[in-house]
């Protein structure tokens, strides 16, 4: 379960305080699939980054599976993220000097998993890239890179999966393929999944839509299946 309580995020620009998020509160039950939507500048990506522990809020708390991540040190947060959170970036964030196979295996190797390579091969096969495992990111199309990123995010079987505009850099056909893949893998793994998206068709495939506007929750709507 994810519990966000009275979350505030502010940035300082000289003597000015710039509000980004204001009094955000919600809970996401285990295994629920949620989309976060809203216009540019509404705070969507900032909120997702806070859920991932990539930054700390000005005030408030975020509890993930019983751990208040806002109270963790940076080192503790790194370990928590490795064990509990998978993250998919809009711009892929693959390591250019590693092959597709090595990129997927990396989180497992950092966790000391002796079966890292075999697990990575299984995941690349699951995303249809078993014949591209020895290719470097520069040798892959945008869609292929995002499929590698999806495989990497699932490599440690994280209980929480976060995705920031996962189709933002892809054409519509490739984006649909990646989203179908993402939902299929998540169904198989049973992660709690939170997606930030501008794509309304993607948002309506989730179980719930949280809409942000001007750094606040404008609406929180369960989707009827």
ROZA-730942 format. One record per residue (C-alpha): x, y, z. Coordinates in pm, 1 decimal. Example, Ala and Ser with C-alpha at 12.3 -4.5 7.8 and 13.67 -1.06 7.14 Angstrom:
ROZA-730942
<kekol><c1>1230.0</c1><c2>-450.0</c2><c3>780.0</c3></kekol>
<kekol><c1>1367.0</c1><c2>-106.0</c2><c3>714.0</c3></kekol>
This chain:
ROZA-730942
<kekol><c1>0.0</c1><c2>0.0</c2><c3>0.0</c3></kekol>
<kekol><c1>108.1</c1><c2>357.7</c2><c3>-71.1</c3></kekol>
<kekol><c1>-3.4</c1><c2>626.7</c2><c3>174.6</c3></kekol>
<kekol><c1>59.9</c1><c2>992.4</c2><c3>89.5</c3></kekol>
<kekol><c1>-23.4</c1><c2>1230.2</c2><c3>373.7</c3></kekol>
<kekol><c1>-35.2</c1><c2>1612.4</c2><c3>359.3</c3></kekol>
<kekol><c1>243.6</c1><c2>1624.7</c2><c3>101.2</c3></kekol>
<kekol><c1>391.0</c1><c2>1967.5</c2><c3>24.2</c3></kekol>
<kekol><c1>672.0</c1><c2>2042.3</c2><c3>-220.7</c3></kekol>
<kekol><c1>818.4</c1><c2>2390.3</c2><c3>-253.2</c3></kekol>
<kekol><c1>1122.9</c1><c2>2522.6</c2><c3>-434.1</c3></kekol>
<kekol><c1>1314.6</c1><c2>2832.5</c2><c3>-333.7</c3></kekol>
<kekol><c1>1422.1</c1><c2>3083.9</c2><c3>-599.2</c3></kekol>
<kekol><c1>1619.6</c1><c2>3346.4</c2><c3>-411.8</c3></kekol>
<kekol><c1>1383.0</c1><c2>3497.6</c2><c3>-159.1</c3></kekol>
<kekol><c1>1077.5</c1><c2>3354.9</c2><c3>-335.2</c3></kekol>
<kekol><c1>905.8</c1><c2>3025.9</c2><c3>-257.4</c3></kekol>
<kekol><c1>758.1</c1><c2>2847.2</c2><c3>-558.4</c3></kekol>
<kekol><c1>479.8</c1><c2>2600.7</c2><c3>-463.0</c3></kekol>
<kekol><c1>483.0</c1><c2>2276.8</c2><c3>-665.0</c3></kekol>
<kekol><c1>255.5</c1><c2>2046.8</c2><c3>-462.5</c3></kekol>
<kekol><c1>13.4</c1><c2>2153.1</c2><c3>-189.8</c3></kekol>
<kekol><c1>-147.5</c1><c2>1925.9</c2><c3>70.7</c3></kekol>
<kekol><c1>-159.6</c1><c2>1606.9</c2><c3>-140.5</c3></kekol>
<kekol><c1>-327.7</c1><c2>1316.4</c2><c3>41.7</c3></kekol>
<kekol><c1>-433.8</c1><c2>978.6</c2><c3>-96.2</c3></kekol>
<kekol><c1>-392.6</c1><c2>602.8</c2><c3>-48.4</c3></kekol>
<kekol><c1>-329.1</c1><c2>337.9</c2><c3>-313.6</c3></kekol>
<kekol><c1>-413.3</c1><c2>-20.4</c2><c3>-212.6</c3></kekol>
<kekol><c1>-177.2</c1><c2>-302.4</c2><c3>-295.0</c3></kekol>
<kekol><c1>-186.0</c1><c2>-414.2</c2><c3>-662.0</c3></kekol>
<kekol><c1>-407.0</c1><c2>-125.7</c2><c3>-775.2</c3></kekol>
<kekol><c1>-320.9</c1><c2>35.8</c2><c3>-1111.0</c3></kekol>
<kekol><c1>-351.4</c1><c2>415.0</c2><c3>-1095.9</c3></kekol>
<kekol><c1>-289.7</c1><c2>693.9</c2><c3>-1344.4</c3></kekol>
<kekol><c1>-194.5</c1><c2>1048.0</c2><c3>-1247.1</c3></kekol>
<kekol><c1>-306.6</c1><c2>1305.9</c2><c3>-1503.8</c3></kekol>
<kekol><c1>-316.5</c1><c2>1681.3</c2><c3>-1536.3</c3></kekol>
<kekol><c1>-187.3</c1><c2>1967.9</c2><c3>-1750.1</c3></kekol>
<kekol><c1>182.5</c1><c2>2045.5</c2><c3>-1783.5</c3></kekol>
<kekol><c1>310.9</c1><c2>2209.1</c2><c3>-1468.3</c3></kekol>
<kekol><c1>48.5</c1><c2>2050.7</c2><c3>-1243.7</c3></kekol>
<kekol><c1>311.2</c1><c2>1856.8</c2><c3>-1046.4</c3></kekol>
<kekol><c1>261.7</c1><c2>1505.7</c2><c3>-1187.7</c3></kekol>
<kekol><c1>626.7</c1><c2>1415.0</c2><c3>-1245.7</c3></kekol>
<kekol><c1>731.1</c1><c2>1583.6</c2><c3>-920.8</c3></kekol>
<kekol><c1>482.5</c1><c2>1365.7</c2><c3>-732.1</c3></kekol>
<kekol><c1>605.5</c1><c2>1049.9</c2><c3>-903.7</c3></kekol>
<kekol><c1>966.3</c1><c2>1138.6</c2><c3>-824.6</c3></kekol>
<kekol><c1>872.7</c1><c2>1182.5</c2><c3>-459.3</c3></kekol>
<kekol><c1>700.9</c1><c2>841.6</c2><c3>-457.8</c3></kekol>
<kekol><c1>1026.3</c1><c2>695.3</c2><c3>-592.4</c3></kekol>
<kekol><c1>1232.3</c1><c2>871.0</c2><c3>-327.2</c3></kekol>
<kekol><c1>1428.0</c1><c2>1061.0</c2><c3>-590.4</c3></kekol>
<kekol><c1>1362.8</c1><c2>1379.4</c2><c3>-392.0</c3></kekol>
<kekol><c1>1230.4</c1><c2>1470.9</c2><c3>-48.2</c3></kekol>
<kekol><c1>915.0</c1><c2>1675.0</c2><c3>9.5</c3></kekol>
<kekol><c1>914.4</c1><c2>2003.1</c2><c3>198.9</c3></kekol>
<kekol><c1>654.2</c1><c2>1861.6</c2><c3>437.5</c3></kekol>
<kekol><c1>433.3</c1><c2>1556.0</c2><c3>468.4</c3></kekol>
<kekol><c1>500.4</c1><c2>1184.6</c2><c3>446.4</c3></kekol>
<kekol><c1>499.5</c1><c2>895.8</c2><c3>198.8</c3></kekol>
<kekol><c1>464.9</c1><c2>544.5</c2><c3>336.4</c3></kekol>
<kekol><c1>528.2</c1><c2>247.4</c2><c3>107.2</c3></kekol>
<kekol><c1>458.8</c1><c2>-100.7</c2><c3>241.5</c3></kekol>
<kekol><c1>485.2</c1><c2>25.3</c2><c3>597.1</c3></kekol>
<kekol><c1>806.2</c1><c2>227.7</c2><c3>552.2</c3></kekol>
<kekol><c1>801.2</c1><c2>606.3</c2><c3>573.6</c3></kekol>
<kekol><c1>1042.0</c1><c2>677.7</c2><c3>289.1</c3></kekol>
<kekol><c1>1057.5</c1><c2>1048.2</c2><c3>374.3</c3></kekol>
<kekol><c1>1238.0</c1><c2>953.5</c2><c3>697.5</c3></kekol>
<kekol><c1>1504.8</c1><c2>741.3</c2><c3>525.7</c3></kekol>
<kekol><c1>1861.5</c1><c2>855.4</c2><c3>473.3</c3></kekol>
<kekol><c1>1986.5</c1><c2>873.6</c2><c3>115.5</c3></kekol>
<kekol><c1>2169.9</c1><c2>541.3</c2><c3>154.0</c3></kekol>
<kekol><c1>1864.7</c1><c2>374.9</c2><c3>307.7</c3></kekol>
<kekol><c1>1650.2</c1><c2>509.7</c2><c3>25.0</c3></kekol>
<kekol><c1>1882.9</c1><c2>362.0</c2><c3>-238.0</c3></kekol>
<kekol><c1>1846.7</c1><c2>18.8</c2><c3>-79.4</c3></kekol>
<kekol><c1>1469.4</c1><c2>59.6</c2><c3>-41.7</c3></kekol>
<kekol><c1>1435.0</c1><c2>160.6</c2><c3>-406.4</c3></kekol>
<kekol><c1>1637.6</c1><c2>-138.5</c2><c3>-526.8</c3></kekol>
<kekol><c1>1417.0</c1><c2>-380.4</c2><c3>-335.1</c3></kekol>
<kekol><c1>1073.5</c1><c2>-222.9</c2><c3>-363.0</c3></kekol>
<kekol><c1>1044.1</c1><c2>13.2</c2><c3>-660.7</c3></kekol>
<kekol><c1>1072.0</c1><c2>-23.2</c2><c3>-1036.3</c3></kekol>
<kekol><c1>1087.0</c1><c2>302.1</c2><c3>-1235.7</c3></kekol>
<kekol><c1>1030.3</c1><c2>361.5</c2><c3>-1607.4</c3></kekol>
<kekol><c1>1148.6</c1><c2>696.1</c2><c3>-1744.0</c3></kekol>
<kekol><c1>1008.6</c1><c2>873.1</c2><c3>-2048.5</c3></kekol>
<kekol><c1>1360.9</c1><c2>904.9</c2><c3>-2192.4</c3></kekol>
<kekol><c1>1451.1</c1><c2>538.3</c2><c3>-2124.3</c3></kekol>
<kekol><c1>1768.3</c1><c2>611.2</c2><c3>-1915.6</c3></kekol>
<kekol><c1>1950.2</c1><c2>301.6</c2><c3>-2037.4</c3></kekol>
<kekol><c1>2324.2</c1><c2>290.0</c2><c3>-1973.6</c3></kekol>
<kekol><c1>2482.0</c1><c2>341.3</c2><c3>-2319.5</c3></kekol>
<kekol><c1>2792.2</c1><c2>129.9</c2><c3>-2251.0</c3></kekol>
<kekol><c1>2587.3</c1><c2>-176.4</c2><c3>-2151.3</c3></kekol>
<kekol><c1>2403.4</c1><c2>-414.0</c2><c3>-2382.3</c3></kekol>
<kekol><c1>2028.1</c1><c2>-466.6</c2><c3>-2353.1</c3></kekol>
<kekol><c1>2092.5</c1><c2>-782.8</c2><c3>-2152.6</c3></kekol>
<kekol><c1>2336.5</c1><c2>-607.1</c2><c3>-1919.9</c3></kekol>
<kekol><c1>2095.7</c1><c2>-314.5</c2><c3>-1867.5</c3></kekol>
<kekol><c1>1817.5</c1><c2>-550.0</c2><c3>-1757.3</c3></kekol>
<kekol><c1>2051.6</c1><c2>-756.5</c2><c3>-1538.5</c3></kekol>
<kekol><c1>2208.2</c1><c2>-455.7</c2><c3>-1364.8</c3></kekol>
<kekol><c1>1948.8</c1><c2>-406.3</c2><c3>-1084.1</c3></kekol>
<kekol><c1>1969.8</c1><c2>-777.9</c2><c3>-1004.5</c3></kekol>
<kekol><c1>2348.1</c1><c2>-771.1</c2><c3>-998.4</c3></kekol>
<kekol><c1>2342.7</c1><c2>-470.3</c2><c3>-765.4</c3></kekol>
<kekol><c1>2123.9</c1><c2>-680.3</c2><c3>-534.3</c3></kekol>
<kekol><c1>2374.2</c1><c2>-966.3</c2><c3>-551.8</c3></kekol>
<kekol><c1>2140.0</c1><c2>-1201.2</c2><c3>-738.1</c3></kekol>
<kekol><c1>2344.1</c1><c2>-1492.6</c2><c3>-880.5</c3></kekol>
<kekol><c1>2072.7</c1><c2>-1560.3</c2><c3>-1138.1</c3></kekol>
<kekol><c1>2080.1</c1><c2>-1207.7</c2><c3>-1279.8</c3></kekol>
<kekol><c1>2169.1</c1><c2>-1299.9</c2><c3>-1638.0</c3></kekol>
<kekol><c1>1919.7</c1><c2>-1584.2</c2><c3>-1669.7</c3></kekol>
<kekol><c1>1640.5</c1><c2>-1367.8</c2><c3>-1526.5</c3></kekol>
<kekol><c1>1736.2</c1><c2>-1085.0</c2><c3>-1767.1</c3></kekol>
<kekol><c1>1722.4</c1><c2>-1324.6</c2><c3>-2062.6</c3></kekol>
<kekol><c1>1374.5</c1><c2>-1439.9</c2><c3>-1956.7</c3></kekol>
<kekol><c1>1250.8</c1><c2>-1082.6</c2><c3>-1940.5</c3></kekol>
<kekol><c1>1398.2</c1><c2>-985.9</c2><c3>-2277.2</c3></kekol>
<kekol><c1>1223.8</c1><c2>-1287.0</c2><c3>-2424.4</c3></kekol>
<kekol><c1>899.8</c1><c2>-1173.1</c2><c3>-2256.8</c3></kekol>
<kekol><c1>928.5</c1><c2>-832.1</c2><c3>-2427.0</c3></kekol>
<kekol><c1>1020.1</c1><c2>-987.2</c2><c3>-2763.2</c3></kekol>
<kekol><c1>1384.5</c1><c2>-879.1</c2><c3>-2768.8</c3></kekol>
<kekol><c1>1569.7</c1><c2>-1205.0</c2><c3>-2718.2</c3></kekol>
<kekol><c1>1741.6</c1><c2>-1155.5</c2><c3>-3054.8</c3></kekol>
<kekol><c1>1855.3</c1><c2>-803.6</c2><c3>-2954.1</c3></kekol>
<kekol><c1>2007.6</c1><c2>-882.7</c2><c3>-2615.4</c3></kekol>
<kekol><c1>2366.4</c1><c2>-814.2</c2><c3>-2728.1</c3></kekol>
<kekol><c1>2281.5</c1><c2>-478.8</c2><c3>-2887.1</c3></kekol>
<kekol><c1>2368.9</c1><c2>-146.7</c2><c3>-2724.5</c3></kekol>
<kekol><c1>2102.1</c1><c2>123.9</c2><c3>-2676.2</c3></kekol>
<kekol><c1>2230.5</c1><c2>325.1</c2><c3>-2974.3</c3></kekol>
<kekol><c1>2161.7</c1><c2>20.0</c2><c3>-3193.0</c3></kekol>
<kekol><c1>1798.6</c1><c2>-3.2</c2><c3>-3078.5</c3></kekol>
<kekol><c1>1491.4</c1><c2>192.4</c2><c3>-3187.7</c3></kekol>
<kekol><c1>1304.3</c1><c2>409.0</c2><c3>-2936.9</c3></kekol>
<kekol><c1>1038.4</c1><c2>143.1</c2><c3>-2893.9</c3></kekol>
<kekol><c1>1300.7</c1><c2>-126.6</c2><c3>-2838.5</c3></kekol>
<kekol><c1>1479.3</c1><c2>88.1</c2><c3>-2582.1</c3></kekol>
<kekol><c1>1156.0</c1><c2>142.4</c2><c3>-2392.3</c3></kekol>
<kekol><c1>1086.1</c1><c2>-232.0</c2><c3>-2397.3</c3></kekol>
<kekol><c1>1431.1</c1><c2>-288.2</c2><c3>-2246.6</c3></kekol>
<kekol><c1>1346.7</c1><c2>-24.2</c2><c3>-1984.3</c3></kekol>
<kekol><c1>1019.4</c1><c2>-204.9</c2><c3>-1905.1</c3></kekol>
<kekol><c1>1204.5</c1><c2>-535.5</c2><c3>-1868.6</c3></kekol>
<kekol><c1>1460.5</c1><c2>-369.1</c2><c3>-1640.8</c3></kekol>
<kekol><c1>1186.6</c1><c2>-219.0</c2><c3>-1422.2</c3></kekol>
<kekol><c1>1035.1</c1><c2>-563.8</c2><c3>-1364.9</c3></kekol>
<kekol><c1>1367.8</c1><c2>-742.0</c2><c3>-1315.8</c3></kekol>
<kekol><c1>1361.9</c1><c2>-738.3</c2><c3>-934.2</c3></kekol>
<kekol><c1>987.5</c1><c2>-815.5</c2><c3>-918.1</c3></kekol>
<kekol><c1>919.0</c1><c2>-484.9</c2><c3>-738.3</c3></kekol>
<kekol><c1>599.1</c1><c2>-450.9</c2><c3>-536.0</c3></kekol>
<kekol><c1>565.3</c1><c2>-94.0</c2><c3>-670.2</c3></kekol>
<kekol><c1>612.1</c1><c2>9.3</c2><c3>-1033.3</c3></kekol>
<kekol><c1>623.3</c1><c2>378.2</c2><c3>-1130.9</c3></kekol>
<kekol><c1>618.0</c1><c2>500.5</c2><c3>-1491.3</c3></kekol>
<kekol><c1>663.8</c1><c2>861.4</c2><c3>-1602.8</c3></kekol>
<kekol><c1>505.8</c1><c2>920.6</c2><c3>-1946.3</c3></kekol>
<kekol><c1>618.5</c1><c2>575.7</c2><c3>-2067.3</c3></kekol>
<kekol><c1>493.7</c1><c2>643.6</c2><c3>-2421.8</c3></kekol>
<kekol><c1>586.4</c1><c2>1012.3</c2><c3>-2436.1</c3></kekol>
<kekol><c1>877.7</c1><c2>965.0</c2><c3>-2677.6</c3></kekol>
<kekol><c1>711.3</c1><c2>701.3</c2><c3>-2895.3</c3></kekol>
<kekol><c1>480.3</c1><c2>711.5</c2><c3>-3195.3</c3></kekol>
<kekol><c1>122.1</c1><c2>600.8</c2><c3>-3131.5</c3></kekol>
<kekol><c1>157.4</c1><c2>247.4</c2><c3>-3272.2</c3></kekol>
<kekol><c1>478.6</c1><c2>176.3</c2><c3>-3080.6</c3></kekol>
<kekol><c1>330.6</c1><c2>335.8</c2><c3>-2769.9</c3></kekol>
<kekol><c1>31.9</c1><c2>101.0</c2><c3>-2784.6</c3></kekol>
<kekol><c1>265.1</c1><c2>-197.2</c2><c3>-2810.6</c3></kekol>
<kekol><c1>467.5</c1><c2>-82.2</c2><c3>-2508.8</c3></kekol>
<kekol><c1>154.4</c1><c2>-16.7</c2><c3>-2300.6</c3></kekol>
<kekol><c1>6.1</c1><c2>-357.7</c2><c3>-2386.0</c3></kekol>
<kekol><c1>335.6</c1><c2>-510.3</c2><c3>-2278.7</c3></kekol>
<kekol><c1>347.3</c1><c2>-306.2</c2><c3>-1959.3</c3></kekol>
<kekol><c1>-3.3</c1><c2>-409.7</c2><c3>-1854.8</c3></kekol>
<kekol><c1>60.4</c1><c2>-774.8</c2><c3>-1941.3</c3></kekol>
<kekol><c1>380.8</c1><c2>-792.1</c2><c3>-1739.0</c3></kekol>
<kekol><c1>218.9</c1><c2>-609.4</c2><c3>-1450.4</c3></kekol>
<kekol><c1>-72.3</c1><c2>-852.5</c2><c3>-1454.3</c3></kekol>
<kekol><c1>175.6</c1><c2>-1139.7</c2><c3>-1435.7</c3></kekol>
<kekol><c1>380.5</c1><c2>-982.2</c2><c3>-1154.9</c3></kekol>
<kekol><c1>101.8</c1><c2>-819.2</c2><c3>-952.2</c3></kekol>
<kekol><c1>276.3</c1><c2>-491.0</c2><c3>-874.5</c3></kekol>
<kekol><c1>105.5</c1><c2>-176.5</c2><c3>-754.7</c3></kekol>
<kekol><c1>143.6</c1><c2>45.7</c2><c3>-1062.9</c3></kekol>
<kekol><c1>130.3</c1><c2>424.7</c2><c3>-1083.6</c3></kekol>
<kekol><c1>148.7</c1><c2>590.1</c2><c3>-1427.1</c3></kekol>
<kekol><c1>194.2</c1><c2>958.1</c2><c3>-1504.7</c3></kekol>
<kekol><c1>46.8</c1><c2>1029.3</c2><c3>-1845.7</c3></kekol>
<kekol><c1>-101.7</c1><c2>1290.6</c2><c3>-2077.7</c3></kekol>
<kekol><c1>-262.6</c1><c2>1008.9</c2><c3>-2277.2</c3></kekol>
<kekol><c1>-631.5</c1><c2>986.5</c2><c3>-2186.1</c3></kekol>
<kekol><c1>-672.2</c1><c2>650.5</c2><c3>-2361.0</c3></kekol>
<kekol><c1>-395.7</c1><c2>509.3</c2><c3>-2140.7</c3></kekol>
<kekol><c1>-544.5</c1><c2>663.8</c2><c3>-1826.8</c3></kekol>
<kekol><c1>-883.0</c1><c2>503.0</c2><c3>-1890.5</c3></kekol>
<kekol><c1>-718.4</c1><c2>159.2</c2><c3>-1892.1</c3></kekol>
<kekol><c1>-622.2</c1><c2>200.6</c2><c3>-1525.7</c3></kekol>
<kekol><c1>-842.0</c1><c2>128.2</c2><c3>-1224.7</c3></kekol>
<kekol><c1>-835.5</c1><c2>484.2</c2><c3>-1096.9</c3></kekol>
<kekol><c1>-746.9</c1><c2>833.3</c2><c3>-1221.1</c3></kekol>
<kekol><c1>-601.3</c1><c2>1096.8</c2><c3>-988.1</c3></kekol>
<kekol><c1>-610.7</c1><c2>1437.6</c2><c3>-1159.2</c3></kekol>
<kekol><c1>-379.8</c1><c2>1717.0</c2><c3>-1046.1</c3></kekol>
<kekol><c1>-427.5</c1><c2>2085.1</c2><c3>-1112.8</c3></kekol>
<kekol><c1>-205.1</c1><c2>2364.3</c2><c3>-980.8</c3></kekol>
<kekol><c1>-31.3</c1><c2>2121.7</c2><c3>-745.8</c3></kekol>
<kekol><c1>-349.7</c1><c2>1994.3</c2><c3>-582.5</c3></kekol>
<kekol><c1>-572.6</c1><c2>1687.8</c2><c3>-627.7</c3></kekol>
<kekol><c1>-857.3</c1><c2>1812.4</c2><c3>-846.9</c3></kekol>
<kekol><c1>-1034.8</c1><c2>1477.8</c2><c3>-864.3</c3></kekol>
<kekol><c1>-985.6</c1><c2>1113.1</c2><c3>-769.3</c3></kekol>
<kekol><c1>-1202.3</c1><c2>887.8</c2><c3>-982.2</c3></kekol>
<kekol><c1>-1239.6</c1><c2>508.6</c2><c3>-976.8</c3></kekol>
<kekol><c1>-1288.1</c1><c2>361.1</c2><c3>-1324.7</c3></kekol>
<kekol><c1>-1579.6</c1><c2>127.7</c2><c3>-1385.3</c3></kekol>
<kekol><c1>-1468.5</c1><c2>-189.0</c2><c3>-1563.0</c3></kekol>
